[in-house]
Amino acid sequence: MRPVILDVDPGVDDALAILMAVHSPEMELIGLTTVSGNVPLDQTTENALKVLELAGRTDVPVCMGAAKPLVRQPHYTYEVHGPEGLGAADLPDPETMPAGDAIDFLIENIEARLGEVIVVATGPLTNLALAEARCPGILSHARRLVIMGGVLHEPGNISPHTEFNFHADPHAARLVVNSGANIALVPLEAARQLWLEQDLLLQRLAGREDALALFCAAATQTVMAFETQRYGRKGMHLHDPLAVGLSIFPELCKVQPLWIDVEPDGELTAGQLVVDRRPFVIDGHLVGNQVECAVKVDVPGFLEVFLDRLLK
């Protein structure tokens, strides 16, 4: 089994990613670290605890991280994920409590298992940046960082050229991208290939009245309504589950190594992923760091794995 830490900001698709992870036997889920992102930190932490209790995995610790970005003010996405971050789902208050500080947890677990731990980050990268700042070089000792964030060449989903996670904390994104870590990036282009049709989900949920099925039906209502209005199709993109899937089954995505950096400032460009494609510049002078970027997804293969594990 691969030791994994999920760094999350639940968020509906984070919740689905957590459920996929806890139902994946290939993964040893060491813990969850929470960050301010889709909703404020107190809510992301509560949501993580609720989802783990729903899945019967109270053995997995949840540690609270950064309550705000490094420099910018928080930006939340209630219109996508609902006022509490889990769509229309109403889970009981968690009985478990947060287990400690997320930054300490990341550092201690990466140090304890040098070169082994995979960190899957599906929210703003504030926690990872703070871990690197507190313990320089720590991220390079992870086996891999699998990051959902950024947009290579398509339109953004927050500003013309930025994706939410990198836009929410561009200074953290830049620090992490340039940390020297082994990074696999799931940019917006890859996530946009992965569409979960509402009818397909309802078909898989038909006849089920268990708590997990009811949660999936209710949690996805808000984001599906939002994305249906935006894209004219009934369904939703699976941004965060794709990052979990890539950490388990890298063969489900074709990747391309690209030299990338992140623009931290600018009224229109904060969080923009900058790809240095200059053919006449040798590697040592290209900007940023070389990162494996997911560019093509095996959509049928991924959906089969995702739905099987989500609804176990």
PASEBA-1860 file (N, C-alpha, C; in nm, 3 decimals):
! residues 312
1> MRPVILDV> 0.084/-0.120/0.000/0.000/0.000/0.000/0.087/0.126/0.000 ~ 0.038/0.229/-0.066/0.111/0.354/-0.074/0.065/0.447/0.038 ~ 0.157/0.494/0.122/0.117/0.588/0.229/0.081/0.724/0.169 ~ -0.037/0.775/0.203/-0.090/0.896/0.141/-0.146/0.989/0.247 ~ -0.120/1.117/0.229/-0.186/1.224/0.305/-0.270/1.304/0.206 ~ -0.396/1.326/0.239/-0.481/1.412/0.158/-0.486/1.551/0.221 ~ -0.450/1.652/0.142/-0.459/1.791/0.187/-0.580/1.852/0.116 ~ -0.686/1.883/0.191/-0.817/1.904/0.131/-0.886/2.029/0.185
9> DPGVDDAL> -0.988/2.073/0.109/-1.072/2.187/0.151/-1.219/2.157/0.121 ~ -1.274/2.049/0.179/-1.409/2.002/0.138/-1.515/2.107/0.156 ~ -1.596/2.139/0.048/-1.596/2.102/-0.092/-1.650/1.962/-0.126 ~ -1.749/1.968/-0.223/-1.815/1.846/-0.266/-1.718/1.751/-0.333 ~ -1.640/1.799/-0.432/-1.552/1.705/-0.501/-1.439/1.657/-0.412 ~ -1.399/1.738/-0.312/-1.305/1.687/-0.211/-1.368/1.572/-0.134 ~ -1.494/1.588/-0.095/-1.562/1.482/-0.021/-1.567/1.353/-0.103 ~ -1.596/1.365/-0.232/-1.598/1.247/-0.319/-1.458/1.187/-0.329
17> AILMAVHS> -1.356/1.273/-0.333/-1.218/1.225/-0.340/-1.180/1.151/-0.211 ~ -1.225/1.201/-0.097/-1.198/1.133/0.031/-1.262/0.995/0.031 ~ -1.387/0.986/-0.013/-1.456/0.857/-0.016/-1.388/0.761/-0.112 ~ -1.341/0.810/-0.225/-1.267/0.726/-0.318/-1.139/0.674/-0.250 ~ -1.071/0.761/-0.179/-0.946/0.723/-0.114/-0.966/0.617/-0.005 ~ -1.066/0.636/0.079/-1.084/0.541/0.191/-1.131/0.404/0.142 ~ -1.185/0.399/0.021/-1.230/0.272/-0.036/-1.129/0.212/-0.134 ~ -1.007/0.263/-0.134/-0.903/0.215/-0.225/-0.801/0.133/-0.148
25> PEMELIGL> -0.798/0.002/-0.166/-0.706/-0.083/-0.088/-0.559/-0.059/-0.120 ~ -0.530/0.006/-0.234/-0.391/0.035/-0.268/-0.332/0.146/-0.182 ~ -0.418/0.216/-0.109/-0.378/0.338/-0.040/-0.381/0.319/0.112 ~ -0.272/0.351/0.177/-0.268/0.360/0.323/-0.290/0.507/0.358 ~ -0.411/0.541/0.398/-0.444/0.680/0.424/-0.393/0.719/0.563 ~ -0.282/0.791/0.565/-0.219/0.830/0.691/-0.303/0.933/0.764 ~ -0.358/1.028/0.690/-0.437/1.132/0.753/-0.483/1.235/0.653 ~ -0.570/1.325/0.700/-0.619/1.438/0.622/-0.570/1.566/0.687
33> TTVSGNVP> -0.524/1.660/0.605/-0.493/1.793/0.653/-0.588/1.889/0.582 ~ -0.642/1.982/0.657/-0.744/2.071/0.601/-0.690/2.213/0.586 ~ -0.748/2.284/0.490/-0.703/2.418/0.458/-0.824/2.502/0.420 ~ -0.816/2.631/0.442/-0.919/2.722/0.395/-0.920/2.721/0.243 ~ -1.040/2.711/0.184/-1.047/2.707/0.039/-1.188/2.727/-0.010 ~ -1.256/2.617/-0.041/-1.394/2.629/-0.088/-1.483/2.696/0.016 ~ -1.457/2.665/0.142/-1.526/2.726/0.256/-1.421/2.753/0.363 ~ -1.454/2.826/0.471/-1.353/2.855/0.573/-1.299/2.730/0.642
41> LDQTTENA> -1.184/2.746/0.707/-1.112/2.633/0.766/-1.196/2.554/0.866 ~ -1.268/2.622/0.955/-1.350/2.548/1.053/-1.448/2.456/0.981 ~ -1.504/2.504/0.869/-1.602/2.424/0.797/-1.535/2.312/0.717 ~ -1.420/2.339/0.655/-1.353/2.231/0.582/-1.312/2.119/0.677 ~ -1.271/2.157/0.798/-1.230/2.056/0.896/-1.350/1.975/0.943 ~ -1.458/2.044/0.974/-1.579/1.973/1.015/-1.628/1.880/0.904 ~ -1.622/1.927/0.780/-1.668/1.844/0.669/-1.581/1.720/0.652 ~ -1.451/1.736/0.668/-1.360/1.620/0.658/-1.393/1.517/0.766
49> LKVLELAG> -1.416/1.563/0.887/-1.451/1.472/0.996/-1.584/1.402/0.968 ~ -1.680/1.476/0.917/-1.812/1.418/0.887/-1.801/1.309/0.780 ~ -1.725/1.337/0.676/-1.716/1.240/0.565/-1.643/1.114/0.612 ~ -1.539/1.128/0.692/-1.470/1.011/0.744/-1.562/0.928/0.835 ~ -1.643/0.996/0.916/-1.737/0.922/1.001/-1.842/0.852/0.917 ~ -1.889/0.915/0.812/-1.983/0.850/0.720/-1.923/0.722/0.664 ~ -1.793/0.727/0.632/-1.724/0.612/0.574/-1.678/0.510/0.678 ~ -1.701/0.539/0.805/-1.657/0.448/0.911/-1.507/0.447/0.930
57> RTDVPVCM> -1.441/0.559/0.903/-1.295/0.566/0.912/-1.251/0.671/1.012 ~ -1.301/0.660/1.133/-1.261/0.754/1.237/-1.118/0.729/1.284 ~ -1.056/0.621/1.234/-0.915/0.596/1.266/-0.821/0.689/1.191 ~ -0.871/0.756/1.088/-0.788/0.847/1.008/-0.789/0.985/1.074 ~ -0.673/1.036/1.119/-0.672/1.166/1.186/-0.693/1.281/1.088 ~ -0.757/1.386/1.138/-0.777/1.509/1.062/-0.707/1.622/1.136 ~ -0.616/1.690/1.068/-0.539/1.797/1.130/-0.569/1.929/1.061 ~ -0.588/2.033/1.142/-0.625/2.165/1.090/-0.502/2.243/1.046
65> GAAKPLVR> -0.514/2.305/0.929/-0.403/2.382/0.876/-0.431/2.530/0.870 ~ -0.400/2.590/0.756/-0.403/2.735/0.740/-0.545/2.787/0.726 ~ -0.575/2.893/0.801/-0.707/2.955/0.798/-0.719/3.064/0.692 ~ -0.606/3.099/0.630/-0.609/3.202/0.525/-0.488/3.184/0.435 ~ -0.491/3.240/0.316/-0.375/3.233/0.227/-0.254/3.306/0.286 ~ -0.138/3.285/0.224/-0.015/3.347/0.273/-0.024/3.499/0.271 ~ -0.081/3.555/0.164/-0.082/3.700/0.146/-0.223/3.753/0.121 ~ -0.296/3.689/0.033/-0.426/3.738/-0.011/-0.535/3.712/0.093
73> QPHYTYEV> -0.650/3.773/0.072/-0.767/3.744/0.153/-0.837/3.618/0.100 ~ -0.904/3.542/0.188/-0.972/3.421/0.141/-1.081/3.452/0.040 ~ -1.103/3.356/-0.048/-1.211/3.365/-0.148/-1.284/3.232/-0.145 ~ -1.413/3.232/-0.112/-1.488/3.108/-0.096/-1.581/3.085/-0.216 ~ -1.629/2.961/-0.229/-1.710/2.922/-0.346/-1.844/2.863/-0.301 ~ -1.917/2.939/-0.222/-2.046/2.892/-0.172/-2.143/2.864/-0.287 ~ -2.131/2.940/-0.395/-2.224/2.923/-0.506/-2.208/2.787/-0.572 ~ -2.093/2.725/-0.559/-2.067/2.594/-0.618/-2.097/2.483/-0.518
81> HGPEGLGA> -2.049/2.499/-0.396/-2.052/2.390/-0.298/-2.158/2.406/-0.189 ~ -2.233/2.514/-0.193/-2.336/2.535/-0.091/-2.281/2.606/0.031 ~ -2.369/2.654/0.119/-2.326/2.737/0.232/-2.236/2.666/0.332 ~ -2.244/2.532/0.338/-2.158/2.458/0.431/-2.058/2.369/0.359 ~ -2.055/2.376/0.226/-1.952/2.308/0.151/-1.985/2.167/0.106 ~ -2.095/2.110/0.152/-2.130/1.974/0.112/-2.262/1.970/0.037 ~ -2.287/2.071/-0.043/-2.407/2.074/-0.125/-2.532/2.073/-0.040 ~ -2.626/1.985/-0.076/-2.753/1.974/-0.003/-2.749/1.863/0.102
89> ADLPDPET> -2.631/1.804/0.124/-2.619/1.696/0.223/-2.625/1.752/0.364 ~ -2.681/1.674/0.455/-2.692/1.714/0.595/-2.643/1.598/0.681 ~ -2.514/1.597/0.707/-2.456/1.491/0.789/-2.459/1.530/0.936 ~ -2.462/1.432/1.026/-2.459/1.462/1.169/-2.330/1.533/1.208 ~ -2.339/1.611/1.316/-2.217/1.673/1.368/-2.116/1.564/1.402 ~ -1.988/1.589/1.375/-1.889/1.485/1.400/-1.868/1.460/1.549 ~ -1.844/1.336/1.583/-1.813/1.300/1.722/-1.663/1.307/1.747 ~ -1.583/1.296/1.643/-1.438/1.304/1.658/-1.393/1.450/1.649
97> MPAGDAID> -1.271/1.473/1.694/-1.215/1.607/1.698/-1.089/1.614/1.612 ~ -1.050/1.734/1.570/-0.922/1.747/1.499/-0.808/1.694/1.584 ~ -0.708/1.638/1.517/-0.601/1.566/1.589/-0.475/1.648/1.609 ~ -0.471/1.770/1.556/-0.350/1.849/1.574/-0.328/1.946/1.460 ~ -0.204/1.993/1.448/-0.167/2.094/1.351/-0.125/2.029/1.219 ~ -0.181/2.075/1.110/-0.156/2.014/0.980/-0.011/2.028/0.935 ~ 0.052/2.142/0.964/0.189/2.164/0.918/0.283/2.068/0.990 ~ 0.266/2.056/1.122/0.345/1.959/1.198/0.322/1.818/1.147
105> FLIENIEA> 0.198/1.785/1.118/0.163/1.650/1.072/0.232/1.618/0.940 ~ 0.229/1.712/0.847/0.294/1.690/0.718/0.444/1.667/0.736 ~ 0.508/1.754/0.812/0.653/1.744/0.831/0.690/1.614/0.901 ~ 0.621/1.582/1.010/0.655/1.464/1.089/0.638/1.336/1.008 ~ 0.532/1.327/0.929/0.506/1.203/0.856/0.597/1.188/0.734 ~ 0.629/1.299/0.667/0.723/1.290/0.556/0.862/1.254/0.609 ~ 0.903/1.314/0.719/1.034/1.283/0.778/1.043/1.139/0.826 ~ 0.931/1.088/0.879/0.931/0.953/0.934/0.943/0.847/0.825
113> RLGEVIVV> 0.902/0.882/0.702/0.903/0.784/0.593/0.959/0.851/0.468 ~ 1.086/0.883/0.474/1.151/0.958/0.367/1.138/0.887/0.233 ~ 1.091/0.963/0.134/1.079/0.910/0.000/0.962/0.816/-0.022 ~ 0.873/0.805/0.076/0.762/0.711/0.065/0.625/0.779/0.053 ~ 0.605/0.889/0.122/0.471/0.947/0.138/0.430/1.025/0.013 ~ 0.310/0.997/-0.035/0.248/1.075/-0.142/0.151/1.174/-0.078 ~ 0.164/1.300/-0.113/0.070/1.402/-0.067/-0.019/1.440/-0.184 ~ -0.149/1.421/-0.167/-0.247/1.459/-0.270/-0.315/1.587/-0.223
121> ATGPLTNL> -0.292/1.695/-0.295/-0.343/1.827/-0.255/-0.455/1.868/-0.350 ~ -0.574/1.886/-0.296/-0.689/1.920/-0.379/-0.748/2.057/-0.345 ~ -0.677/2.135/-0.265/-0.720/2.271/-0.233/-0.606/2.368/-0.255 ~ -0.618/2.491/-0.207/-0.505/2.583/-0.212/-0.384/2.523/-0.141 ~ -0.264/2.561/-0.184/-0.143/2.493/-0.138/-0.079/2.559/-0.016 ~ -0.158/2.628/0.063/-0.105/2.702/0.177/-0.037/2.611/0.278 ~ -0.096/2.498/0.311/-0.035/2.407/0.408/0.100/2.357/0.361 ~ 0.107/2.318/0.234/0.234/2.267/0.181/0.340/2.376/0.181
129> ALAEARCP> 0.302/2.497/0.146/0.397/2.608/0.145/0.448/2.638/0.286 ~ 0.359/2.634/0.383/0.400/2.659/0.521/0.491/2.548/0.573 ~ 0.465/2.424/0.533/0.554/2.315/0.573/0.693/2.335/0.514 ~ 0.700/2.375/0.387/0.828/2.398/0.322/0.901/2.516/0.386 ~ 0.827/2.621/0.422/0.889/2.737/0.485/0.942/2.702/0.624 ~ 0.868/2.621/0.698/0.909/2.583/0.833/1.025/2.484/0.831 ~ 1.027/2.396/0.730/1.129/2.293/0.722/1.177/2.286/0.576 ~ 1.268/2.376/0.537/1.310/2.383/0.396/1.358/2.248/0.343
137> GILSHARR> 1.307/2.213/0.226/1.343/2.087/0.163/1.252/1.971/0.196 ~ 1.156/1.990/0.286/1.072/1.878/0.330/0.990/1.822/0.215 ~ 0.939/1.907/0.126/0.853/1.857/0.018/0.930/1.769/-0.079 ~ 1.060/1.794/-0.093/1.141/1.711/-0.183/1.162/1.571/-0.126 ~ 1.129/1.551/0.001/1.143/1.420/0.064/1.014/1.337/0.056 ~ 0.908/1.395/0.003/0.789/1.316/-0.027/0.815/1.235/-0.153 ~ 0.748/1.122/-0.164/0.762/1.044/-0.287/0.710/1.123/-0.406 ~ 0.597/1.188/-0.385/0.537/1.269/-0.491/0.432/1.360/-0.431
145> LVIMGGVL> 0.418/1.477/-0.490/0.304/1.564/-0.463/0.213/1.555/-0.585 ~ 0.089/1.514/-0.563/-0.010/1.513/-0.671/-0.103/1.631/-0.644 ~ -0.099/1.729/-0.732/-0.166/1.857/-0.707/-0.274/1.882/-0.810 ~ -0.395/1.909/-0.762/-0.501/1.956/-0.851/-0.495/2.108/-0.851 ~ -0.453/2.166/-0.964/-0.445/2.311/-0.967/-0.386/2.363/-1.095 ~ -0.416/2.489/-1.124/-0.360/2.556/-1.240/-0.433/2.525/-1.369 ~ -0.404/2.605/-1.469/-0.459/2.584/-1.603/-0.348/2.616/-1.702 ~ -0.325/2.525/-1.798/-0.211/2.539/-1.889/-0.238/2.636/-2.004
153> HEPGNISP> -0.348/2.615/-2.076/-0.372/2.699/-2.194/-0.519/2.727/-2.219 ~ -0.609/2.666/-2.145/-0.752/2.693/-2.162/-0.794/2.812/-2.075 ~ -0.916/2.860/-2.090/-0.965/2.965/-2.000/-0.971/2.916/-1.856 ~ -0.952/3.007/-1.763/-0.960/2.972/-1.622/-1.104/2.957/-1.576 ~ -1.121/2.925/-1.447/-1.256/2.918/-1.391/-1.281/3.025/-1.284 ~ -1.180/3.110/-1.261/-1.195/3.222/-1.166/-1.168/3.354/-1.237 ~ -1.052/3.364/-1.301/-1.018/3.479/-1.384/-0.988/3.427/-1.524 ~ -0.960/3.512/-1.620/-0.939/3.463/-1.757/-0.835/3.352/-1.770
161> HTEFNFHA> -0.734/3.352/-1.682/-0.626/3.256/-1.698/-0.591/3.182/-1.569 ~ -0.680/3.179/-1.471/-0.646/3.114/-1.344/-0.753/3.016/-1.300 ~ -0.705/2.910/-1.236/-0.788/2.808/-1.173/-0.801/2.842/-1.025 ~ -0.909/2.796/-0.960/-0.942/2.840/-0.824/-0.829/2.817/-0.724 ~ -0.775/2.695/-0.716/-0.678/2.664/-0.610/-0.554/2.752/-0.620 ~ -0.503/2.773/-0.741/-0.384/2.856/-0.757/-0.419/3.003/-0.739 ~ -0.538/3.043/-0.780/-0.582/3.181/-0.763/-0.603/3.213/-0.615 ~ -0.653/3.116/-0.539/-0.683/3.139/-0.397/-0.557/3.169/-0.317
169> DPHAARLV> -0.446/3.101/-0.351/-0.318/3.131/-0.283/-0.204/3.117/-0.383 ~ -0.185/3.218/-0.468/-0.083/3.209/-0.572/0.059/3.208/-0.516 ~ 0.080/3.275/-0.403/0.215/3.277/-0.344/0.252/3.137/-0.293 ~ 0.155/3.067/-0.236/0.181/2.930/-0.192/0.206/2.840/-0.311 ~ 0.127/2.856/-0.417/0.145/2.773/-0.536/0.285/2.792/-0.594 ~ 0.332/2.916/-0.599/0.465/2.939/-0.655/0.573/2.876/-0.569 ~ 0.560/2.889/-0.438/0.660/2.831/-0.349/0.667/2.679/-0.366 ~ 0.550/2.615/-0.374/0.546/2.469/-0.385/0.600/2.423/-0.521
177> VNSGANIA> 0.559/2.489/-0.628/0.605/2.451/-0.762/0.757/2.461/-0.772 ~ 0.816/2.556/-0.701/0.961/2.577/-0.708/1.036/2.515/-0.590 ~ 0.972/2.423/-0.520/1.034/2.362/-0.401/1.133/2.252/-0.434 ~ 1.136/2.207/-0.559/1.221/2.094/-0.593/1.156/1.959/-0.570 ~ 1.030/1.960/-0.532/0.958/1.834/-0.507/0.925/1.765/-0.639 ~ 0.900/1.636/-0.629/0.853/1.558/-0.744/0.703/1.579/-0.756 ~ 0.660/1.655/-0.857/0.521/1.698/-0.865/0.454/1.640/-0.988 ~ 0.333/1.589/-0.966/0.242/1.554/-1.075/0.124/1.650/-1.065
185> LVPLEAAR> 0.099/1.724/-1.171/-0.003/1.828/-1.170/-0.126/1.783/-1.249 ~ -0.243/1.802/-1.188/-0.370/1.781/-1.257/-0.427/1.919/-1.288 ~ -0.399/1.974/-1.405/-0.450/2.107/-1.438/-0.596/2.103/-1.478 ~ -0.653/2.219/-1.493/-0.795/2.229/-1.525/-0.830/2.158/-1.655 ~ -0.738/2.160/-1.753/-0.766/2.094/-1.880/-0.795/1.945/-1.862 ~ -0.717/1.881/-1.774/-0.738/1.738/-1.751/-0.869/1.714/-1.677 ~ -0.894/1.794/-1.575/-1.017/1.778/-1.497/-1.141/1.802/-1.582 ~ -1.132/1.892/-1.678/-1.248/1.922/-1.763/-1.282/1.806/-1.857
193> QLWLEQDL> -1.191/1.714/-1.876/-1.221/1.597/-1.957/-1.310/1.498/-1.882 ~ -1.314/1.511/-1.750/-1.377/1.410/-1.666/-1.512/1.461/-1.617 ~ -1.615/1.421/-1.688/-1.752/1.468/-1.661/-1.836/1.352/-1.610 ~ -1.897/1.370/-1.495/-1.988/1.269/-1.439/-2.130/1.309/-1.474 ~ -2.191/1.235/-1.564/-2.329/1.262/-1.602/-2.422/1.235/-1.485 ~ -2.519/1.327/-1.465/-2.615/1.310/-1.358/-2.691/1.177/-1.373 ~ -2.728/1.143/-1.495/-2.804/1.020/-1.518/-2.722/0.896/-1.481 ~ -2.592/0.900/-1.506/-2.507/0.786/-1.471/-2.499/0.769/-1.320
201> LLQRLAGR> -2.483/0.879/-1.248/-2.480/0.870/-1.102/-2.612/0.819/-1.048 ~ -2.723/0.873/-1.098/-2.854/0.829/-1.052/-2.878/0.681/-1.083 ~ -2.828/0.636/-1.196/-2.839/0.495/-1.231/-2.765/0.408/-1.131 ~ -2.646/0.451/-1.091/-2.568/0.374/-0.995/-2.630/0.379/-0.855 ~ -2.703/0.486/-0.825/-2.765/0.501/-0.693/-2.903/0.437/-0.685 ~ -2.960/0.398/-0.796/-3.098/0.347/-0.800/-3.115/0.228/-0.707 ~ -3.219/0.237/-0.624/-3.252/0.127/-0.534/-3.174/0.127/-0.404 ~ -3.083/0.221/-0.388/-3.003/0.226/-0.264/-3.056/0.335/-0.172
209> EDALALFC> -3.072/0.299/-0.046/-3.118/0.395/0.055/-3.021/0.404/0.171 ~ -2.900/0.351/0.153/-2.801/0.357/0.260/-2.745/0.499/0.274 ~ -2.680/0.526/0.384/-2.633/0.662/0.414/-2.534/0.713/0.311 ~ -2.447/0.626/0.261/-2.348/0.668/0.164/-2.415/0.711/0.033 ~ -2.509/0.632/-0.015/-2.579/0.665/-0.139/-2.660/0.794/-0.124 ~ -2.728/0.808/-0.011/-2.807/0.929/0.012/-2.717/1.052/0.018 ~ -2.599/1.037/0.079/-2.506/1.149/0.084/-2.461/1.189/-0.056 ~ -2.423/1.092/-0.137/-2.374/1.122/-0.272/-2.482/1.192/-0.356
217> AAATQTVM> -2.605/1.148/-0.341/-2.715/1.210/-0.415/-2.736/1.354/-0.371 ~ -2.735/1.377/-0.240/-2.762/1.512/-0.189/-2.642/1.605/-0.207 ~ -2.522/1.556/-0.182/-2.403/1.641/-0.189/-2.381/1.696/-0.329 ~ -2.411/1.616/-0.430/-2.382/1.658/-0.568/-2.488/1.749/-0.627 ~ -2.600/1.769/-0.559/-2.709/1.848/-0.616/-2.666/1.991/-0.648 ~ -2.601/2.056/-0.553/-2.568/2.198/-0.570/-2.467/2.220/-0.682 ~ -2.358/2.142/-0.681/-2.256/2.161/-0.782/-2.308/2.119/-0.920 ~ -2.393/2.015/-0.924/-2.451/1.976/-1.053/-2.543/2.084/-1.107
225> AFETQRYG> -2.618/2.149/-1.021/-2.705/2.258/-1.066/-2.621/2.374/-1.119 ~ -2.512/2.403/-1.049/-2.423/2.512/-1.092/-2.359/2.481/-1.226 ~ -2.305/2.360/-1.240/-2.234/2.326/-1.363/-2.330/2.302/-1.480 ~ -2.451/2.256/-1.450/-2.551/2.241/-1.557/-2.584/2.377/-1.617 ~ -2.599/2.476/-1.531/-2.627/2.611/-1.579/-2.510/2.666/-1.659 ~ -2.389/2.635/-1.617/-2.270/2.690/-1.682/-2.238/2.619/-1.814 ~ -2.253/2.487/-1.817/-2.208/2.409/-1.932/-2.322/2.353/-2.018 ~ -2.444/2.364/-1.970/-2.557/2.316/-2.049/-2.572/2.165/-2.052
233> RKGMHLHD> -2.506/2.095/-1.961/-2.517/1.949/-1.949/-2.542/1.916/-1.802 ~ -2.623/1.816/-1.777/-2.654/1.778/-1.639/-2.545/1.687/-1.585 ~ -2.467/1.743/-1.495/-2.359/1.666/-1.436/-2.257/1.757/-1.371 ~ -2.135/1.704/-1.348/-2.030/1.781/-1.282/-1.894/1.727/-1.322 ~ -1.793/1.812/-1.308/-1.655/1.770/-1.328/-1.600/1.710/-1.198 ~ -1.510/1.615/-1.214/-1.451/1.546/-1.098/-1.306/1.590/-1.080 ~ -1.288/1.717/-1.046/-1.152/1.771/-1.033/-1.069/1.694/-0.931 ~ -1.116/1.691/-0.808/-1.035/1.636/-0.699/-1.023/1.484/-0.701
241> PLAVGLSI> -1.130/1.410/-0.733/-1.112/1.265/-0.744/-1.007/1.226/-0.848 ~ -0.988/1.308/-0.952/-0.888/1.275/-1.052/-0.748/1.275/-0.991 ~ -0.722/1.366/-0.898/-0.591/1.369/-0.833/-0.570/1.243/-0.749 ~ -0.673/1.199/-0.678/-0.663/1.074/-0.603/-0.641/0.958/-0.699 ~ -0.716/0.956/-0.809/-0.701/0.848/-0.907/-0.562/0.842/-0.966 ~ -0.503/0.959/-0.995/-0.370/0.963/-1.053/-0.266/0.910/-0.955 ~ -0.288/0.931/-0.826/-0.192/0.882/-0.726/-0.196/0.730/-0.714 ~ -0.309/0.668/-0.750/-0.322/0.522/-0.741/-0.292/0.456/-0.874
249> FPELCKVQ> -0.350/0.511/-0.981/-0.341/0.451/-1.114/-0.285/0.554/-1.213 ~ -0.154/0.577/-1.211/-0.097/0.678/-1.301/-0.121/0.646/-1.448 ~ -0.148/0.518/-1.480/-0.170/0.482/-1.619/-0.301/0.536/-1.674 ~ -0.389/0.587/-1.587/-0.516/0.644/-1.633/-0.500/0.782/-1.693 ~ -0.382/0.840/-1.681/-0.357/0.972/-1.738/-0.228/0.971/-1.819 ~ -0.232/1.030/-1.937/-0.110/1.057/-2.011/-0.052/1.188/-1.958 ~ 0.077/1.188/-1.929/0.140/1.308/-1.872/0.245/1.362/-1.967 ~ 0.271/1.492/-1.952/0.373/1.559/-2.032/0.459/1.643/-1.939
257> PLWIDVEP> 0.591/1.625/-1.941/0.677/1.710/-1.858/0.684/1.851/-1.915 ~ 0.655/1.949/-1.832/0.657/2.088/-1.875/0.728/2.172/-1.769 ~ 0.797/2.274/-1.814/0.856/2.371/-1.721/0.751/2.476/-1.687 ~ 0.719/2.486/-1.558/0.612/2.577/-1.518/0.655/2.664/-1.399 ~ 0.590/2.777/-1.389/0.602/2.865/-1.273/0.464/2.926/-1.250 ~ 0.449/3.002/-1.145/0.320/3.061/-1.111/0.340/3.210/-1.088 ~ 0.255/3.291/-1.150/0.257/3.435/-1.129/0.183/3.466/-0.998 ~ 0.251/3.520/-0.897/0.185/3.541/-0.768/0.104/3.671/-0.758
265> DGELTAGQ> 0.130/3.766/-0.846/0.069/3.897/-0.833/-0.002/3.936/-0.963 ~ -0.064/4.052/-0.959/-0.132/4.103/-1.078/-0.283/4.098/-1.061 ~ -0.346/4.206/-1.097/-0.491/4.216/-1.083/-0.563/4.110/-1.165 ~ -0.508/4.078/-1.284/-0.571/3.982/-1.374/-0.499/3.848/-1.378 ~ -0.377/3.842/-1.325/-0.294/3.724/-1.349/-0.250/3.650/-1.223 ~ -0.289/3.693/-1.106/-0.246/3.625/-0.984/-0.293/3.480/-0.985 ~ -0.197/3.388/-0.978/-0.228/3.246/-0.983/-0.215/3.186/-1.121 ~ -0.178/3.267/-1.221/-0.165/3.215/-1.357/-0.046/3.119/-1.365
273> LVVDRRPF> -0.070/3.004/-1.426/0.036/2.907/-1.451/0.111/2.949/-1.577 ~ 0.241/2.970/-1.563/0.324/3.012/-1.675/0.404/2.892/-1.723 ~ 0.383/2.853/-1.850/0.453/2.740/-1.909/0.561/2.792/-2.002 ~ 0.686/2.754/-1.974/0.797/2.799/-2.058/0.820/2.696/-2.168 ~ 0.770/2.726/-2.286/0.782/2.634/-2.400/0.890/2.680/-2.498 ~ 0.975/2.773/-2.461/1.074/2.827/-2.555/1.169/2.717/-2.602 ~ 1.172/2.690/-2.731/1.256/2.580/-2.781/1.404/2.615/-2.789 ~ 1.435/2.743/-2.780/1.573/2.787/-2.799/1.645/2.813/-2.667
281> VIDGHLVG> 1.581/2.777/-2.555/1.641/2.799/-2.424/1.673/2.665/-2.361 ~ 1.795/2.646/-2.314/1.831/2.519/-2.251/1.764/2.508/-2.115 ~ 1.750/2.382/-2.068/1.672/2.356/-1.947/1.712/2.443/-1.829 ~ 1.840/2.461/-1.810/1.885/2.535/-1.692/1.840/2.679/-1.688 ~ 1.794/2.731/-1.802/1.751/2.871/-1.807/1.600/2.886/-1.829 ~ 1.530/2.775/-1.835/1.384/2.784/-1.841/1.330/2.825/-1.705 ~ 1.217/2.894/-1.703/1.164/2.943/-1.576/1.095/2.830/-1.500 ~ 1.100/2.841/-1.368/1.024/2.749/-1.283/1.089/2.615/-1.265
289> NQVECAVK> 1.007/2.512/-1.266/1.049/2.376/-1.236/0.982/2.281/-1.335 ~ 1.047/2.169/-1.364/0.985/2.072/-1.454/0.886/1.985/-1.377 ~ 0.764/1.979/-1.427/0.654/1.912/-1.359/0.583/1.821/-1.458 ~ 0.543/1.703/-1.413/0.463/1.614/-1.497/0.317/1.661/-1.493 ~ 0.266/1.702/-1.607/0.130/1.755/-1.615/0.038/1.655/-1.686 ~ -0.074/1.624/-1.623/-0.172/1.536/-1.687/-0.236/1.609/-1.804 ~ -0.234/1.546/-1.920/-0.288/1.612/-2.039/-0.400/1.533/-2.105 ~ -0.407/1.403/-2.080/-0.510/1.320/-2.142/-0.556/1.215/-2.041
297> VDVPGFLE> -0.688/1.206/-2.022/-0.745/1.116/-1.922/-0.819/1.002/-1.990 ~ -0.800/0.882/-1.939/-0.881/0.767/-1.980/-1.014/0.779/-1.907 ~ -1.107/0.851/-1.968/-1.232/0.885/-1.898/-1.315/0.761/-1.863 ~ -1.344/0.669/-1.955/-1.422/0.550/-1.917/-1.353/0.468/-1.809 ~ -1.221/0.452/-1.820/-1.149/0.376/-1.720/-1.154/0.440/-1.584 ~ -1.139/0.572/-1.581/-1.143/0.640/-1.452/-1.283/0.635/-1.391 ~ -1.385/0.663/-1.469/-1.521/0.664/-1.415/-1.559/0.529/-1.356 ~ -1.516/0.421/-1.419/-1.547/0.288/-1.367/-1.483/0.268/-1.230
305> VFLDRLLK> -1.355/0.303/-1.220/-1.286/0.290/-1.091/-1.350/0.382/-0.988 ~ -1.375/0.506/-1.026/-1.430/0.604/-0.932/-1.564/0.561/-0.876 ~ -1.658/0.524/-0.961/-1.792/0.488/-0.915/-1.792/0.360/-0.832 ~ -1.710/0.264/-0.870/-1.700/0.141/-0.792/-1.652/0.168/-0.651 ~ -1.555/0.259/-0.638/-1.497/0.285/-0.506/-1.579/0.385/-0.427 ~ -1.634/0.481/-0.494/-1.719/0.579/-0.425/-1.833/0.513/-0.353 ~ -1.895/0.414/-0.418/-2.022/0.359/-0.369/-2.006/0.221/-0.305 ~ -1.886/0.190/-0.256/-1.866/0.061/-0.186/-1.947/0.058/-0.057
END
